[in-house]
Amino acid sequence: MAKSKVPKRPTRDEFVLEELGNQLTEAYQEESFVELTIWGWEETVRGQIVTMDSRTGKVHIQSQEGLYKVPFMDIMRMDYPRD
């Protein structure tokens, strides 16, 4: 049986990644509430960035559901919730 093909994560240039990194860092330092769109996830994640782990490349987000450890490269965009 053929394996279902998982779509590859879109590649982004360094400028886009750097800009996203800056946004995440700013939100982390300001302890802002953010909404993240994550590649391959159906739902966005809302919460507060509690750790940015440069060693593992993961961003730790504390939400009402719990703690998520999301690879930086899987974060497609960051927004501030409007409600």
N, C-alpha and C positions, 0 to 999 in steps of 0.2 A: 504494500500500500504506500502511495506517495505521501511524503510528509507535507503538511500544509506550509506554504511559504510564509514566514513572518516578514512583514515589510521591514526593510532596513531603516534605521534611524536616519532622518535627513542630515546631510552634512551642512555645517554652517561655517562661515569664514571666521577668522580670528577676531575681526572687528565686532561681529555680532556676539560672539562668546564673551569677549571682554566687556562689552556693554551690559550683557546679562549679569556677568560677575559683579560689575560695579553696582547694578541695581540690587542684587541680592545682599551685597556687603552693606550697602546703605540701609536697607530694610533691617538687616541684622543689628547694625549699630544703633538704629533708632527704635529697635524693638517693635517694629510695625507689624501689623496684621497683614498677611499677604495671601494671594490666591495664585497657585502655581498650576500651569498646564504642563502635564508630564507625558512624554512620549509613551504611547502604548496603554495609557490609563484612560478609562472611559470618563471618570469623574475628575474634576479639578480638586486640588487639595488646598484647604484654607487653614491657616495657622500662623504660628510665629516661628521664625528661624531661631533655633536655640544653639546650634553649633554649625560651623562650617569647617569640616574636617579636610584639611589640605592633603593629609596623608592618604586617606582613602578616596578622596574626590567626592565625598558625599555631603549633602546638605541635610541637616536634621531639622525636621519641622514638627513642632508640637501642635497638634490639633485636638479638637474635642474627642475625636476617635482614638487618639493615642499618638505615639511618636513614629514618624516616618523617617527613614533614612534613604534619601533619594540621590542616585548618582547625578552629579552636576550636569553631565552630558545628556541626561534624559529630560532635563527641564527645558521645555520649549519656550515658555514665556512666563513672566511674572506680572501680576496686576495687583492693584490695591482694590479690595472689595468695595463695591459702591453702596452697600446697604448698611 
